[in-house]
Amino acid sequence: MKKFVLAATILAFAGFSAVQASEVKDFKTTAIVAVQDSAVKTPVKLEELPAPVTTALKSDAYKAWTATEAWSVKEGTKEYYLINVKKEAETGSVKIDKDGKPVQ
């Protein structure tokens, strides 16, 4: 009887684990677009930023900071790049237009 109960328990656990299994999606190939207050944010790889933007990030104002991620933002007629930056434990974000000028 003990063997029967043990076998039934093992089969029950195997059944539960099979039911809980699901397909894993690859989020690296899925584009994430966030819409907030009519602003459309699309992720951009740091190496794909326009040259004037990367030049602005290397300027004296930002050279102590390291870019961690970037977004292309379209807000009505305004278009700019929102770049998250980090310096040691501090974090922040910078808005720069396609010509490398800061956006207010």
C-alpha positions as CSV (number, residue, x, y, z in Angstrom):
1,M,0.0,0.0,0.0
2,K,2.9,2.4,0.8
3,K,4.4,1.8,-2.7
4,F,1.0,2.6,-4.2
5,V,0.6,5.9,-2.3
6,L,4.2,6.8,-3.1
7,A,3.7,6.1,-6.8
8,A,0.5,8.1,-6.9
9,T,2.2,11.0,-5.2
10,I,5.1,11.0,-7.7
11,L,2.6,10.9,-10.6
12,A,0.6,13.7,-9.1
13,F,3.8,15.9,-8.8
14,A,4.8,15.0,-12.3
15,G,1.4,16.0,-13.6
16,F,1.4,19.3,-11.8
17,S,4.9,20.2,-13.1
18,A,3.9,19.3,-16.7
19,V,0.8,21.5,-16.4
20,Q,2.8,24.5,-15.1
21,A,5.4,24.3,-18.0
22,S,4.9,27.0,-20.6
23,E,6.7,28.4,-23.6
24,V,9.5,30.8,-22.9
25,K,9.4,33.9,-25.1
26,D,12.6,35.5,-26.4
27,F,12.2,39.2,-25.4
28,K,15.5,40.2,-27.1
29,T,13.8,40.1,-30.5
30,T,10.5,41.7,-29.3
31,A,10.3,45.5,-29.8
32,I,8.9,47.3,-26.8
33,V,7.1,50.6,-27.5
34,A,5.9,52.6,-24.5
35,V,3.2,55.2,-25.1
36,Q,2.7,57.7,-22.3
37,D,0.9,61.1,-22.6
38,S,1.0,61.0,-26.4
39,A,4.8,60.4,-26.3
40,V,6.1,57.3,-28.1
41,K,9.3,55.8,-26.7
42,T,11.2,53.2,-28.8
43,P,14.3,51.6,-27.4
44,V,17.6,52.3,-29.3
45,K,20.9,50.5,-29.0
46,L,23.6,52.8,-27.7
47,E,25.9,52.0,-30.7
48,E,23.0,53.1,-33.0
49,L,22.7,56.6,-31.7
50,P,23.5,59.4,-34.2
51,A,27.0,60.8,-34.3
52,P,26.0,64.3,-32.9
53,V,24.3,62.6,-29.9
54,T,27.3,60.4,-29.1
55,T,29.6,63.5,-29.5
56,A,27.4,65.4,-27.0
57,L,27.6,62.5,-24.6
58,K,31.4,62.7,-24.7
59,S,31.4,66.4,-24.1
60,D,32.7,67.9,-20.7
61,A,29.1,68.1,-19.4
62,Y,28.5,64.4,-19.6
63,K,31.9,62.7,-19.8
64,A,31.8,61.6,-16.1
65,W,28.5,59.8,-16.8
66,T,28.1,56.4,-18.5
67,A,25.1,55.8,-20.8
68,T,23.2,52.7,-19.9
69,E,20.2,52.7,-22.2
70,A,18.6,55.0,-24.8
71,W,15.1,55.7,-26.2
72,S,13.9,57.5,-29.3
73,V,11.0,59.7,-28.1
74,K,8.4,61.3,-30.4
75,E,6.3,63.8,-28.5
76,G,4.0,65.6,-30.9
77,T,6.3,67.4,-33.3
78,K,9.3,67.1,-31.0
79,E,11.8,64.2,-31.5
80,Y,14.7,63.6,-29.2
81,Y,16.7,60.8,-27.5
82,L,16.2,60.0,-23.9
83,I,19.4,58.5,-22.5
84,N,19.7,57.0,-19.1
85,V,23.1,57.7,-17.5
86,K,24.9,56.5,-14.4
87,K,27.8,57.8,-12.4
88,E,28.8,55.4,-9.5
89,A,25.6,55.1,-7.4
90,E,23.9,58.1,-9.0
91,T,21.5,57.7,-12.0
92,G,19.8,60.2,-14.2
93,S,18.6,60.9,-17.7
94,V,19.5,63.3,-20.5
95,K,17.4,64.5,-23.4
96,I,19.3,65.3,-26.6
97,D,17.9,66.0,-30.0
98,K,19.3,64.5,-33.2
99,D,21.6,67.4,-33.7
100,G,23.3,66.9,-30.3
101,K,21.6,69.8,-28.5
102,P,20.1,69.4,-25.0
103,V,16.3,69.4,-24.9
104,Q,14.4,71.1,-22.1
